[in-house]
Amino acid sequence: MAVAYTLLVLFLAVFVAGFILLVMGAINFHFSNAEIPPGVNQPVKLRIIHIILISRAVVGRILENIGICSQVSFVRYLQGRKTLGADPKLFIKDLCFEKVPVRIYQPKVPSASQWRGVMFFHGGGWVSGSLETHEKLCRSIARESESVVVSVGYRLAPEHKYPAAYEDCLNATIHFMKNIEHYGVDPARIIICGDSAGGNLAAAVSQTLAGRSDLPRLRAQILIYPGLQALDFNLPSYQQNRGVPLLFRERAAFFALQYLNGDALHMQEVLEGSHIPPDMRLKYGKWVSPDNIPEKFKVRGYKPHKPHEFKAEVYETVKRLCEPDPCPLLAEDAVIHQLPESFILTCEYDVLRDDGLLYKKRLEDNGVRVTWYHLEDGFHGIISSFNSDWLSFSSGKRGLDNIV
């Protein structure tokens, strides 16, 4: 019995040691490929956050490989663990709009008039993120702007492919608009807001609602470092920030493909640009082009990229990436010019920076008023760090103040 017990303890010790070494090796590999630009304030904090995220992903992958759970399930489980208590300044309630989970934040302070209403779509690459991950952010927006905020818990990929997330956000928004009187919200002051993948969804929903005469007209859209196209992953910001946490260039393509198809097949071809037919590339070149990026954003290094030879079989699997709903930057001018006043936030050290810059130009070219705020020392995901205790960044708070 003693021998068996000793062998079991030894086996567990070896297993744990091997597990730790495997995790450390994977972390070191990912860590060595990361780049922290000198322009980022508090780079040590960014490295710590990066290590935490890598560790979570690596452990999730190991658990998936040994058959315990999928990596995405593990990541979502950790993301959803934090719960906040009651808020002294807000009424908070969980409901469902058209079978879509939503969380409503309503100020307790009496209003002399009707509230403004904010539909909020969280980020997370369409694969992760939840009502919980953006709880602090939504509470802050509701408190500081004295608005009713409706956070939408849309379905996630890869289980639910496009257009599930888009349809959930659209249906929840339409439900809110049709029942606006129940929430004390002024129908003339409804705003669509989202960060990252949520910014993509916000832009798509705004475009869909732009021509609707049976619903209130949107007052504004707020797009926080949105991903708006999947035609060109070699724009200046993708080249300059390809290895900058918290969103690598490869991960941006990975998330887009997970959202579209539920897998990341042909990711390399998409990164190379061989998934777009020449005639389509020519058509959309007037909108998705490095020529439309101001020269000052190319000084950190940019080399014009010639797409690889077109592969028709790849295009057949990803051709819906050329539709405006998953890629709002590709909408026609007739839609763009109907859009409401817009606020776009971009970060210098973000692969998605140029998506925001290109959309800003398209909106302005079509007579849409745009307020643009650029965080010179910002990186992707920084807004969510505004209230992360000792891992917070002053830039995140500055960005949030401008959003409010």
C-alpha positions in Angstrom: 0.0 0.0 0.0 2.8 2.4 0.9 4.6 1.6 -2.3 1.5 2.2 -4.4 0.9 5.5 -2.6 4.5 6.6 -3.2 4.2 5.7 -6.9 1.0 7.7 -7.2 2.6 10.7 -5.5 5.6 10.4 -7.8 3.4 10.1 -10.9 1.5 13.2 -9.9 4.6 15.1 -9.2 6.1 14.2 -12.6 2.8 15.0 -14.3 2.6 18.4 -12.6 6.2 19.2 -13.3 5.8 18.2 -17.0 2.6 20.3 -17.2 4.3 23.3 -15.8 7.3 22.9 -18.1 5.0 22.6 -21.1 3.1 25.7 -20.1 6.3 27.7 -19.5 7.7 26.6 -22.8 4.6 27.6 -24.7 4.5 30.9 -22.8 8.1 31.6 -23.6 7.5 30.9 -27.3 4.6 33.4 -27.5 6.3 35.9 -25.3 9.4 35.9 -27.5 7.2 36.8 -30.5 5.6 39.7 -28.8 6.7 43.3 -29.4 6.1 46.1 -26.9 6.6 49.4 -28.8 8.6 52.1 -27.0 5.7 54.5 -27.3 3.5 52.5 -25.0 3.3 53.9 -21.5 3.8 51.4 -18.6 5.1 48.6 -20.9 5.7 46.3 -17.9 1.9 46.2 -17.2 1.2 45.3 -20.8 3.7 42.5 -20.6 2.1 41.2 -17.5 -1.4 41.3 -19.1 0.0 39.5 -22.1 1.6 36.8 -20.0 -1.7 36.3 -18.2 -3.6 35.9 -21.4 -1.0 33.6 -22.9 -1.0 31.4 -19.8 -4.8 31.1 -20.0 -4.8 30.2 -23.6 -1.9 27.7 -23.2 -3.6 25.9 -20.3 -6.8 25.8 -22.3 -5.1 24.3 -25.2 -3.5 21.6 -23.1 -6.8 20.8 -21.4 -8.3 20.5 -24.9 -5.6 18.2 -26.1 -6.0 15.8 -23.2 -9.8 15.8 -23.6 -11.0 17.7 -20.6 -12.6 20.7 -22.2 -12.1 22.9 -25.3 -9.7 25.9 -25.1 -12.5 28.4 -25.8 -14.7 26.9 -23.1 -11.9 27.2 -20.6 -11.2 30.9 -21.6 -14.9 31.7 -21.4 -15.1 30.1 -18.0 -12.3 32.2 -16.6 -13.8 35.4 -18.2 -17.2 34.8 -16.7 -16.1 34.1 -13.1 -15.9 37.7 -11.8 -19.2 39.1 -10.6 -19.8 42.6 -9.2 -22.3 43.4 -6.5 -25.1 45.9 -6.6 -24.3 49.4 -7.8 -25.4 52.3 -5.6 -26.0 54.5 -8.6 -27.6 52.0 -11.0 -30.6 49.7 -11.4 -29.3 46.6 -13.1 -31.5 43.9 -14.6 -31.0 40.9 -16.8 -33.7 40.3 -19.5 -34.1 38.8 -22.9 -34.9 40.8 -26.1 -36.1 38.4 -28.8 -34.5 35.5 -26.9 -31.2 37.4 -26.8 -29.8 37.9 -23.2 -29.3 41.5 -22.3 -28.3 43.4 -19.2 -29.8 46.8 -18.6 -28.1 49.6 -16.6 -30.4 52.4 -15.6 -29.3 55.4 -13.5 -31.1 55.8 -10.2 -30.8 59.6 -10.3 -34.1 61.1 -11.5 -33.9 62.7 -14.9 -35.6 66.0 -15.8 -36.2 64.6 -19.3 -36.0 61.2 -21.0 -32.7 59.3 -20.9 -30.4 58.6 -23.8 -30.2 54.9 -24.6 -27.0 53.1 -25.5 -27.0 49.6 -27.1 -23.6 48.1 -26.3 -22.0 45.2 -28.1 -18.9 43.7 -26.4 -15.6 42.7 -28.0 -13.8 39.4 -27.9 -13.2 38.5 -31.6 -16.8 37.1 -31.9 -15.4 34.1 -30.0 -15.2 35.2 -26.4 -16.4 38.1 -24.3 -19.7 38.3 -22.4 -22.0 40.5 -20.3 -19.5 39.9 -17.5 -16.3 40.9 -19.3 -17.7 44.3 -20.1 -19.6 44.8 -16.9 -17.4 47.5 -15.4 -17.2 49.4 -18.8 -21.0 49.4 -19.2 -21.6 50.5 -15.6 -19.1 53.4 -16.1 -20.8 54.5 -19.3 -24.2 54.4 -17.7 -23.1 56.3 -14.6 -20.9 58.9 -16.2 -23.1 59.7 -19.2 -26.3 59.3 -17.3 -27.7 56.9 -20.0 -29.6 53.7 -20.1 -27.1 51.1 -21.3 -28.3 47.8 -22.8 -25.4 45.3 -23.0 -26.1 42.5 -25.5 -25.0 38.9 -24.8 -25.0 37.7 -28.5 -24.2 34.2 -29.6 -20.5 33.4 -30.1 -18.4 31.6 -32.7 -17.3 29.0 -33.5 -20.5 27.3 -32.3 -22.6 30.0 -33.8 -21.2 31.3 -37.1 -22.0 34.4 -39.0 -24.7 35.9 -39.1 -25.7 34.7 -35.6 -23.9 37.5 -33.6 -25.0 40.2 -36.1 -28.6 39.0 -36.1 -28.7 38.9 -32.3 -27.4 42.5 -32.0 -29.8 43.7 -34.7 -32.8 41.9 -33.2 -32.1 43.1 -29.7 -31.7 46.7 -31.0 -35.0 46.6 -32.9 -36.8 45.2 -29.9 -35.4 48.0 -27.7 -36.4 50.7 -30.3 -39.9 49.3 -30.5 -40.4 49.2 -26.7 -38.5 52.4 -25.9 -41.3 53.8 -23.7 -40.7 51.0 -21.1 -37.2 52.3 -20.3 -37.7 56.0 -20.2 -35.5 56.6 -23.2 -35.8 59.4 -25.7 -36.3 57.8 -29.1 -34.3 60.6 -30.7 -31.3 59.8 -28.6 -30.5 56.1 -29.2 -26.8 55.3 -29.7 -25.1 52.1 -31.0 -21.7 51.4 -29.3 -19.2 48.6 -29.4 -15.5 47.8 -29.0 -13.4 45.6 -31.4 -15.6 42.9 -32.7 -18.5 44.7 -31.0 -17.5 47.8 -33.0 -17.8 45.7 -36.1 -21.3 44.6 -35.0 -22.2 48.2 -34.1 -21.2 49.5 -37.6 -23.1 46.7 -39.3 -26.3 47.3 -37.2 -26.1 51.0 -37.8 -25.9 50.4 -41.6 -28.8 48.1 -41.6 -31.0 50.5 -39.6 -29.9 53.6 -41.7 -32.7 53.1 -44.2 -35.5 52.0 -41.9 -38.3 54.5 -41.8 -40.4 52.4 -39.4 -37.9 52.9 -36.5 -36.4 55.9 -34.8 -33.3 57.3 -36.5 -30.1 56.5 -34.6 -28.6 59.6 -32.9 -25.0 58.3 -33.2 -22.7 55.3 -33.5 -19.6 54.9 -31.3 -16.9 52.6 -32.7 -14.1 51.7 -30.4 -11.1 50.3 -32.3 -13.4 48.4 -34.6 -12.5 45.7 -37.1 -14.3 46.6 -40.3 -12.7 44.6 -43.2 -11.0 41.3 -44.0 -9.8 42.1 -47.5 -6.3 43.4 -46.6 -4.3 42.2 -43.6 -1.2 44.0 -44.9 -2.3 47.6 -44.3 0.3 49.8 -42.5 -1.1 49.1 -39.1 -1.1 45.4 -39.7 2.6 45.5 -40.7 3.7 47.9 -37.9 1.8 46.2 -35.1 1.7 42.6 -36.2 3.2 41.4 -32.9 1.9 44.0 -30.5 -0.4 42.6 -27.7 -3.2 42.3 -27.2 -4.1 41.5 -30.8 -1.6 39.9 -33.2 -2.1 40.1 -36.9 -2.6 36.4 -37.2 -5.2 36.4 -34.5 -7.2 39.1 -36.2 -7.5 36.8 -39.3 -8.1 33.8 -37.1 -11.1 35.5 -35.4 -12.6 36.7 -38.7 -12.5 33.2 -40.0 -13.9 31.7 -36.8 -16.8 34.2 -37.0 -17.4 33.5 -40.7 -16.9 29.7 -41.0 -16.4 28.3 -37.5 -12.8 27.4 -38.3 -9.6 29.0 -39.3 -8.8 27.1 -42.4 -7.0 29.1 -45.2 -5.8 31.6 -42.6 -2.4 31.8 -44.4 -4.0 32.5 -47.7 -6.2 35.2 -46.2 -3.2 36.8 -44.6 -1.4 36.8 -48.0 -4.4 38.2 -49.8 -5.0 35.4 -52.2 -8.6 35.0 -51.1 -9.9 38.1 -53.1 -10.5 38.0 -56.9 -8.6 40.7 -58.8 -11.8 42.4 -60.1 -13.2 42.6 -56.5 -9.9 43.9 -55.2 -10.0 46.6 -57.9 -13.6 47.5 -57.0 -13.0 47.9 -53.3 -9.5 49.3 -53.7 -11.0 52.8 -53.7 -12.1 52.2 -50.0 -9.6 49.6 -48.7 -6.2 51.0 -49.7 -3.1 52.2 -48.0 -3.3 55.2 -50.3 -6.2 56.4 -48.1 -4.1 56.2 -44.9 -2.4 59.6 -44.0 1.4 59.5 -44.5 2.1 60.2 -40.9 0.8 56.7 -40.0 3.3 55.1 -42.3 6.5 56.5 -40.9 7.1 53.6 -38.4 7.7 51.4 -41.4 5.4 50.2 -44.3 6.2 48.2 -47.4 3.5 48.0 -50.2 2.3 44.5 -50.3 1.5 42.7 -53.6 -1.2 40.0 -52.9 -0.4 36.5 -53.8 -1.9 34.7 -56.7 -5.7 34.5 -56.4 -7.0 31.1 -55.3 -10.6 30.5 -56.4 -11.1 27.6 -54.1 -10.2 29.7 -51.1 -12.5 32.5 -52.2 -15.4 30.0 -52.4 -15.0 29.3 -48.7 -14.6 32.9 -47.5 -16.5 34.9 -50.1 -19.0 36.2 -47.5 -16.1 38.3 -46.2 -16.9 40.5 -49.1 -20.3 41.4 -47.8 -21.0 44.6 -45.9 -22.6 42.9 -42.8 -19.4 41.2 -41.7 -17.2 43.9 -43.3 -19.0 47.3 -42.9 -16.2 49.1 -44.7 -17.5 47.6 -48.0 -21.0 49.1 -47.8 -22.0 51.3 -50.8 -22.0 55.0 -50.6 -25.8 55.1 -50.7 -25.8 53.4 -47.3 -22.8 55.2 -45.8 -24.2 58.7 -46.4 -27.3 57.8 -44.4 -25.4 57.0 -41.2 -25.7 59.0 -38.0 -23.1 61.2 -36.5 -20.1 59.0 -35.5 -17.4 58.7 -32.9 -14.4 56.5 -33.8 -11.6 55.7 -31.4 -8.3 54.3 -32.7 -5.0 53.3 -31.0 -1.6 53.8 -32.6 -0.3 50.3 -31.6 -3.3 48.3 -32.9 -3.5 46.2 -36.0 -7.1 47.5 -36.4 -6.0 51.1 -36.4 -6.3 51.6 -40.2 -9.7 50.0 -40.3 -10.9 52.9 -38.2 -8.9 55.5 -40.2 -10.4 54.1 -43.5 -13.9 54.2 -42.2 -13.4 57.7 -40.9 -12.5 58.8 -44.4 -15.5 57.0 -45.9 -17.9 58.6 -43.5 -16.4 62.1 -44.0 -16.4 61.7 -47.8 -20.1 61.0 -47.6 -20.9 64.0 -45.4 -21.2 62.2 -42.1 -20.0 64.1 -39.1 -17.2 62.3 -37.4 -15.5 62.8 -34.1 -12.2 61.0 -34.1 -10.1 60.3 -31.0 -6.7 58.7 -31.4 -4.7 57.3 -28.5 -1.1 57.9 -29.5 0.1 55.5 -26.7 -2.8 53.1 -26.9 -3.0 49.4 -27.8 -5.9 47.1 -28.7 -8.2 46.4 -25.8 -6.9 49.3 -23.7 -10.4 50.8 -22.9 -11.3 47.7 -20.9 -8.3 48.3 -18.7 -9.6 51.7 -17.4 -10.6 50.2 -14.0 -8.4 47.1 -13.7 -6.9 48.0 -10.3 -3.1 47.9 -10.5 -3.1 46.9 -14.2 -5.0 49.9 -15.3 -3.7 52.4 -17.9 -4.2 56.1 -17.9 -4.8 56.0 -21.6 -7.7 53.7 -21.2 -9.3 56.1 -18.8 -8.6 59.0 -21.1 -10.2 57.1 -24.0 -13.3 56.3 -21.9 -13.7 59.9 -20.8 -13.8 60.9 -24.5 -16.4 58.2 -25.2 -18.6 59.4 -22.4 
